[in-house]
Each structure stands twice: as C-alpha cells, then as structure tokens.
Amino acid sequence: MSTYPISKIYPSDKNSLQKIDTLLEKEGIHRDANLDYTCAMFDDDLNIIATGSCFGNTLRCLSVSSRYQGEGLLNEIVTHLINIQFERGNTHIFLYTKPCTAKFFGDLGFYEIARADNQIVFMENKKDGFDRYLKTLQQPEQKGQTAAALVINANPFTLGHQYLVEKAAADNDILHLFMVSEDSSLIPFDIRKKLILEGTAHLSNICYHETGPYIISKSTFPSYFQKDQAAVIESQARIDLAIFTRTAHHLGIQKRYVGEEPTSLVTGIYNQIMLQELPKQGIDCLVIPRKAYKSGPISASTVRQALKEGNMDILKELLPPTSLNYFLSPEAQPLIRKIQKETNVIHY
C-alpha cells in the first residue's frame, strides 16, 4: 500500500480535471462523457499520478502515470472505486478494458463475460454472474419448434414495435423478447416494460426476459479508449453479439429479428455487423422494414418529439391503444412534463 492520498474530484475542479485529461491522453485514452464519480491519486508535489472513475455500476477511465507503473497504484484506485460502489449499494460491478490489461483485472477479481476481437473486453466481479443470469431465463420445451429473438428498448412502445413483435411471433413457434432494462432512457424501464407487456398481451407464444446489466444502451457504452464514434458503435455491437450468441445457444434460438432504420448510423452499423456475424454462429438475422404512417417510418423518436410538443393527435397514428391510453392518463402527466423539459428527445 502506497502513502499517496486518493481524493474525489468534483466537476467544478477544472484544474484537476485538466490534469486528469493530460494523464489519460498520455496513456492513449480520453475522459468518458458518462461519469458520475472521479478520483485521483496525488504525489508529494500534488501531481496527479493515477485516476479512475465510475458510471452507474461500471468502472471507467482507469490510468496510472507511466513513471509510477508497477507500484500497485491502479490496484489502490480500483479498490477505492469498488468501496465507493459498495457504499452506493452496487455489489455487482462491471468494467470494460483492453485485451492487454484483462489479465491484470482478472488478478483483481474480475471475470471475462465477452470480448470484441482485439478491441475491448467486458468483465464483471462475479465469477459465474452471466451463467447464473442465463439460468434465470425461461426456457420452454421446444423439440422440433422454431425459436426466434427480439431485443427492444421501446422508448416508448410504438405501433412499429408491435408490428415487429407480431411478425416475429407469427413466423415462429416461440419468440424470446428481451427488454433492455438499463434505466438510461427518457421512459423509465418499469413503464417501458408495462407498455411492452400490454402491447403484446394478445400474443401467446412470447417468453419475456429482462436483459439485466448485460446489455447497455448506446448512450452509456464507454468510449474512452476508442478512436472515433464508429469504433465505439462497432465495439458495442460486437460485445452485444457475443453476449447474445451465448444467450441464443443456451435457449436454442435460431433467428434474430431486427427493425430496419435507414436514417440511423448506429442501427445501420449494428445491423450490418449482425448480418455478417450471426450466420457464422448458426443464427439467421432478419432485417424487417419499418412500419410506416403517412409521414414516414414510425419511430420512438417521433413519439417523444410529439410528446414534447404536446401534439397528442399524431400519437394516435404512432401508438397502439395500450400505449396511447397510458400517455392520455393522469399517471403519465409527470413523465410528459419531464419530456417537455428536455432539450433534445431525438437522440440517435
């Protein structure tokens, strides 16, 4: 254990943040856009010699000055951040790292979940965490039956989502519907889940699954050691696919359905990688054209914009009755007011 102190760095401390940026840049990374806690270790001259951060239940932006590497300082930073996570009530902790440093974190008690080629490794601090998650998934008897999968965020659940679910359910004996449960969307997960369940209640062959912490949103995927946005998107797609492939093999899933979104760079890259990689794993990938209304494809972004503008009439063309009834109810008014205060509700 060193004698160097570790201190929390506040967002208002621009001087220390600049020093952290300089340290990170020397080690080939940059400060991530999504951080909710940052710490730094100082030498006797108050130079920052090590740093690390958190976002939610993930560890991020970990670095030690090259002059001090080999002294166990990163171990101390990680221990400090884990203690912060435990104080927050987060005992299940995740991190993303380069393949060359995965062994180091393995020695600190982290276990590999998935990796994207030689770009990024996704790790957790529970030895059998992902295997235990797989065992919680409902797995109906399916001898001789076709099983497909959909992964949806539904922010919120639209007629477009309903159309995609109905098609996948009609084409297969069993549909595994994975609901992205990370709470980083404008519509909270408990509401998204409610609208998904209500909007698909007429279909009898769906197995519903929460993704838990193993699939995270595009907006919170770490970007701090990726060279550009396209590399970030590709890395997340490949991590997601590695996790999905293990899940699909566990559940006997033979197909994955995805919705086409020609105006989205993110979805375009995701779909391209899935079309290339999933067949190599024995899983068909089907890209379904988006359901349209008179002004173009139905999208959740259009719904959020209509809610922001108070244009409730257009919602009748975009939402199934179950979702529409929710947004017209008194229960939804606090959420609608929150959306109306947002500067940008379109996102990707």
C-alpha positions as CSV (number, residue, x, y, z in Angstrom):
1,M,0.0,0.0,0.0
2,S,1.4,3.4,-1.0
3,T,1.3,6.5,1.0
4,Y,-0.2,8.6,-1.8
5,P,-3.7,10.0,-1.0
6,I,-6.7,9.4,-3.2
7,S,-9.3,12.2,-3.4
8,K,-12.6,12.7,-5.0
9,I,-12.5,15.2,-7.9
10,Y,-15.6,17.4,-8.2
11,P,-16.9,18.6,-11.6
12,S,-16.2,22.2,-10.6
13,D,-12.4,21.4,-10.1
14,K,-11.4,22.3,-13.7
15,N,-7.7,22.4,-12.9
16,S,-7.6,18.8,-11.6
17,L,-9.8,17.6,-14.5
18,Q,-7.4,19.1,-17.0
19,K,-4.6,17.3,-15.3
20,I,-6.6,14.0,-15.5
21,D,-7.2,14.6,-19.2
22,T,-3.5,15.1,-19.7
23,L,-2.7,11.9,-17.8
24,L,-5.3,9.9,-19.7
25,E,-4.2,11.2,-23.1
26,K,-0.6,10.2,-22.4
27,E,-1.9,6.6,-21.8
28,G,-3.9,6.7,-25.1
29,I,-7.4,7.3,-23.7
30,H,-9.7,10.2,-23.0
31,R,-12.2,11.0,-20.4
32,D,-15.6,9.4,-21.0
33,A,-18.7,11.5,-21.5
34,N,-20.6,9.5,-18.9
35,L,-19.1,9.7,-15.5
36,D,-20.7,10.2,-12.1
37,Y,-17.6,9.9,-9.8
38,T,-14.0,10.6,-10.4
39,C,-11.0,10.2,-8.1
40,A,-7.3,11.0,-8.4
41,M,-4.1,10.0,-6.6
42,F,-1.6,12.7,-5.8
43,D,2.2,12.5,-5.3
44,D,4.1,14.7,-2.8
45,D,4.1,17.6,-5.2
46,L,0.4,17.4,-5.8
47,N,0.8,16.0,-9.3
48,I,-2.0,13.6,-10.3
49,I,-0.3,10.2,-10.9
50,A,-3.4,7.9,-11.1
51,T,-7.1,8.2,-11.7
52,G,-10.3,6.3,-12.1
53,S,-14.0,6.9,-12.5
54,C,-17.4,5.3,-12.2
55,F,-20.7,5.5,-14.1
56,G,-23.6,3.6,-12.6
57,N,-22.2,0.2,-11.7
58,T,-19.2,0.4,-14.1
59,L,-15.6,1.4,-13.6
60,R,-14.1,3.6,-16.2
61,C,-11.1,5.8,-17.2
62,L,-8.5,3.9,-15.2
63,S,-5.0,5.1,-15.6
64,V,-1.6,5.4,-13.9
65,S,1.3,7.6,-15.0
66,S,4.0,5.7,-16.8
67,R,6.5,6.9,-14.1
68,Y,4.6,5.1,-11.4
69,Q,3.5,1.9,-13.1
70,G,4.5,-1.3,-11.4
71,E,3.9,0.2,-7.9
72,G,0.4,-1.2,-7.4
73,L,-1.3,2.2,-7.7
74,L,-4.0,1.0,-10.1
75,N,-4.9,-1.7,-7.6
76,E,-5.4,1.0,-5.0
77,I,-7.6,3.1,-7.4
78,V,-9.7,0.1,-8.2
79,T,-10.1,-0.8,-4.5
80,H,-11.2,2.8,-3.8
81,L,-13.8,2.7,-6.6
82,I,-15.1,-0.7,-5.5
83,N,-15.6,0.7,-2.0
84,I,-17.5,3.7,-3.5
85,Q,-19.7,1.2,-5.4
86,F,-20.4,-0.8,-2.3
87,E,-21.3,2.4,-0.4
88,R,-23.8,3.1,-3.2
89,G,-25.3,-0.4,-2.8
90,N,-23.7,-1.7,-6.0
91,T,-22.2,-5.1,-5.3
92,H,-22.3,-6.3,-9.0
93,I,-19.6,-4.3,-10.8
94,F,-18.6,-4.2,-14.4
95,L,-15.7,-2.8,-16.4
96,Y,-14.5,-2.6,-20.0
97,T,-10.8,-2.8,-20.8
98,K,-8.3,-3.5,-23.5
99,P,-7.4,-7.2,-24.1
100,C,-3.8,-6.4,-23.0
101,T,-5.0,-5.4,-19.5
102,A,-7.7,-8.0,-19.0
103,K,-5.3,-10.3,-17.1
104,F,-4.5,-7.5,-14.6
105,F,-8.2,-7.1,-13.8
106,G,-8.6,-10.8,-13.6
107,D,-6.0,-10.8,-10.9
108,L,-8.1,-8.2,-9.1
109,G,-11.2,-10.5,-9.1
110,F,-12.9,-9.6,-12.4
111,Y,-14.1,-12.3,-14.8
112,E,-14.5,-12.0,-18.6
113,I,-18.0,-12.0,-20.0
114,A,-17.3,-11.3,-23.6
115,R,-14.8,-9.7,-25.9
116,A,-14.9,-7.9,-29.2
117,D,-12.0,-9.2,-31.3
118,N,-8.8,-7.5,-30.1
119,Q,-10.6,-4.2,-29.2
120,I,-12.4,-4.5,-25.9
121,V,-13.2,-7.0,-23.1
122,F,-16.3,-6.8,-20.9
123,M,-15.7,-8.1,-17.3
124,E,-17.7,-8.4,-14.0
125,N,-16.7,-9.1,-10.4
126,K,-18.9,-12.2,-10.1
127,K,-17.3,-15.5,-11.3
128,D,-20.5,-17.1,-12.6
129,G,-22.6,-13.9,-12.9
130,F,-23.6,-14.3,-16.6
131,D,-24.1,-18.1,-16.3
132,R,-26.4,-17.5,-13.4
133,Y,-28.3,-14.9,-15.4
134,L,-28.7,-17.5,-18.2
135,K,-30.2,-20.0,-15.8
136,T,-32.9,-17.4,-14.8
137,L,-34.2,-17.2,-18.4
138,Q,-37.5,-19.0,-19.1
139,Q,-36.8,-21.9,-21.4
140,P,-39.9,-23.7,-22.7
141,E,-39.9,-27.1,-24.2
142,Q,-39.2,-26.7,-27.9
143,K,-38.5,-30.0,-29.5
144,G,-38.9,-29.5,-33.3
145,Q,-40.0,-25.9,-32.7
146,T,-38.6,-22.8,-34.2
147,A,-37.4,-20.2,-31.7
148,A,-36.6,-16.5,-32.5
149,A,-35.5,-13.5,-30.6
150,L,-36.1,-9.8,-30.5
151,V,-34.2,-7.2,-28.3
152,I,-36.1,-4.0,-27.9
153,N,-35.7,-0.8,-25.8
154,A,-39.2,0.6,-26.6
155,N,-38.7,4.2,-25.5
156,P,-41.7,4.0,-25.7
157,F,-43.5,1.0,-27.3
158,T,-45.0,2.0,-30.7
159,L,-47.0,0.5,-33.4
160,G,-43.7,-0.1,-35.1
161,H,-42.5,-2.2,-32.2
162,Q,-45.9,-4.0,-32.1
163,Y,-45.6,-4.8,-35.9
164,L,-42.1,-6.2,-35.5
165,V,-43.1,-8.4,-32.5
166,E,-46.3,-9.6,-34.2
167,K,-44.3,-10.6,-37.3
168,A,-41.6,-12.5,-35.4
169,A,-44.3,-14.2,-33.2
170,A,-46.3,-15.2,-36.3
171,D,-43.2,-16.7,-38.1
172,N,-42.0,-18.8,-35.2
173,D,-43.3,-21.2,-32.6
174,I,-41.5,-19.4,-29.7
175,L,-40.4,-15.7,-29.5
176,H,-37.9,-14.7,-26.9
177,L,-38.5,-11.0,-26.3
178,F,-35.6,-9.3,-24.5
179,M,-36.4,-5.9,-22.9
180,V,-33.5,-3.6,-22.3
181,S,-33.7,-3.0,-18.6
182,E,-30.9,-0.5,-18.2
183,D,-32.6,2.7,-16.9
184,S,-30.9,5.3,-19.2
185,S,-33.9,6.2,-21.4
186,L,-36.3,9.0,-21.1
187,I,-39.1,6.5,-20.4
188,P,-38.2,4.6,-17.2
189,F,-37.9,0.8,-17.5
190,D,-40.9,0.0,-15.3
191,I,-43.1,2.0,-17.8
192,R,-41.4,0.6,-20.9
193,K,-41.9,-2.9,-19.6
194,K,-45.6,-2.2,-18.8
195,L,-46.2,-0.9,-22.3
196,I,-44.4,-3.8,-23.9
197,L,-46.4,-6.4,-21.9
198,E,-49.7,-4.7,-22.5
199,G,-49.0,-4.1,-26.2
200,T,-48.2,-7.8,-26.8
201,A,-50.7,-9.4,-24.4
202,H,-52.7,-10.8,-27.4
203,L,-49.7,-13.0,-28.5
204,S,-49.5,-16.3,-26.7
205,N,-46.0,-17.6,-27.7
206,I,-43.8,-15.0,-26.2
207,C,-41.2,-15.5,-23.4
208,Y,-40.3,-12.2,-21.9
209,H,-36.8,-11.6,-20.5
210,E,-35.1,-8.6,-18.9
211,T,-31.6,-8.0,-20.1
212,G,-30.3,-7.1,-16.7
213,P,-26.9,-5.4,-16.7
214,Y,-25.6,-7.4,-19.7
215,I,-26.9,-5.2,-22.5
216,I,-26.4,-1.5,-22.0
217,S,-27.6,1.4,-24.2
218,K,-25.7,3.1,-27.0
219,S,-25.6,6.3,-25.0
220,T,-23.8,4.8,-22.0
221,F,-21.4,2.4,-23.7
222,P,-17.8,3.5,-22.8
223,S,-15.9,5.4,-25.4
224,Y,-12.8,6.4,-23.6
225,F,-10.3,4.2,-25.4
226,Q,-12.0,4.1,-28.8
227,K,-10.6,6.3,-31.7
228,D,-14.0,7.5,-33.0
229,Q,-17.7,7.1,-32.8
230,A,-17.9,4.5,-35.5
231,A,-15.4,2.4,-33.5
232,V,-17.5,2.8,-30.3
233,I,-20.6,1.6,-32.1
234,E,-18.8,-1.3,-33.7
235,S,-17.3,-2.4,-30.4
236,Q,-20.6,-2.3,-28.6
237,A,-22.3,-4.2,-31.4
238,R,-19.7,-6.9,-31.2
239,I,-19.8,-7.2,-27.4
240,D,-23.6,-7.3,-27.6
241,L,-23.4,-10.0,-30.3
242,A,-21.0,-12.1,-28.2
243,I,-23.4,-11.9,-25.3
244,F,-26.4,-12.6,-27.5
245,T,-24.8,-15.6,-29.2
246,R,-24.1,-17.3,-25.8
247,T,-27.7,-16.5,-24.8
248,A,-29.1,-17.8,-28.1
249,H,-27.2,-21.1,-27.9
250,H,-28.4,-21.5,-24.3
251,L,-32.1,-21.0,-25.3
252,G,-32.0,-22.7,-28.7
253,I,-32.7,-19.5,-30.6
254,Q,-32.3,-19.9,-34.4
255,K,-33.2,-16.4,-35.6
256,R,-32.9,-12.8,-34.6
257,Y,-35.3,-10.2,-35.9
258,V,-34.2,-6.5,-36.1
259,G,-36.0,-3.4,-37.3
260,E,-34.6,-1.5,-40.3
261,E,-33.9,2.2,-39.6
262,P,-32.2,3.7,-42.7
263,T,-31.7,7.1,-41.2
264,S,-29.8,5.8,-38.1
265,L,-26.0,5.5,-38.4
266,V,-26.0,3.4,-35.2
267,T,-28.6,1.0,-36.2
268,G,-27.1,0.7,-39.7
269,I,-23.7,-0.4,-38.3
270,Y,-25.4,-2.8,-35.8
271,N,-27.5,-4.4,-38.5
272,Q,-24.5,-4.7,-40.9
273,I,-22.4,-6.5,-38.2
274,M,-25.3,-8.8,-37.2
275,L,-26.0,-9.7,-40.8
276,Q,-22.3,-10.6,-41.2
277,E,-21.6,-12.4,-37.9
278,L,-24.8,-14.1,-36.7
279,P,-24.9,-16.6,-39.6
280,K,-21.4,-17.7,-38.6
281,Q,-22.9,-18.7,-35.3
282,G,-25.7,-20.6,-36.8
283,I,-28.3,-17.9,-36.2
284,D,-30.3,-16.3,-39.0
285,C,-30.6,-12.5,-39.0
286,L,-33.7,-10.9,-40.5
287,V,-34.0,-7.2,-41.0
288,I,-37.6,-6.2,-41.2
289,P,-38.7,-2.9,-43.0
290,R,-40.1,-0.4,-40.6
291,K,-43.9,0.0,-40.4
292,A,-44.8,3.4,-41.8
293,Y,-47.5,6.0,-41.4
294,K,-48.4,8.9,-43.7
295,S,-45.3,11.0,-42.8
296,G,-42.7,8.2,-42.9
297,P,-41.5,5.3,-40.7
298,I,-42.8,5.0,-37.2
299,S,-40.1,5.6,-34.6
300,A,-40.0,6.1,-30.9
301,S,-38.1,9.4,-31.5
302,T,-41.1,10.8,-33.4
303,V,-43.3,9.8,-30.4
304,R,-41.0,11.5,-27.9
305,Q,-41.0,14.7,-30.1
306,A,-44.8,14.7,-30.3
307,L,-45.0,14.3,-26.5
308,K,-42.5,17.2,-26.1
309,E,-44.6,19.4,-28.4
310,G,-47.9,18.3,-26.9
311,N,-49.1,17.0,-30.3
312,M,-51.4,14.3,-28.9
313,D,-53.2,13.8,-32.2
314,I,-50.2,12.4,-34.0
315,L,-49.8,9.8,-31.2
316,K,-53.0,8.1,-32.5
317,E,-51.1,7.2,-35.7
318,L,-47.9,6.1,-33.9
319,L,-49.0,4.2,-30.8
320,P,-51.1,1.1,-30.1
321,P,-54.2,1.7,-27.9
322,T,-52.4,0.4,-24.9
323,S,-49.6,2.9,-25.1
324,L,-51.9,5.7,-26.2
325,N,-54.2,5.1,-23.2
326,Y,-51.2,5.4,-20.9
327,F,-50.0,8.7,-22.3
328,L,-53.5,10.1,-22.1
329,S,-53.9,9.1,-18.5
330,P,-53.2,11.2,-15.4
331,E,-50.5,8.7,-14.4
332,A,-48.4,9.8,-17.4
333,Q,-48.5,13.5,-16.8
334,P,-45.3,13.8,-14.7
335,L,-43.4,11.9,-17.3
336,I,-44.7,14.0,-20.1
337,R,-43.7,17.2,-18.2
338,K,-40.2,15.7,-17.8
339,I,-40.0,15.0,-21.5
340,Q,-41.2,18.5,-22.4
341,K,-38.3,20.0,-20.3
342,E,-35.7,18.1,-22.3
343,T,-33.7,20.0,-24.9
344,N,-33.3,17.0,-27.3
345,V,-35.6,14.0,-27.3
346,I,-34.5,12.6,-30.7
347,H,-31.1,11.2,-29.7
348,Y,-29.8,8.7,-32.2
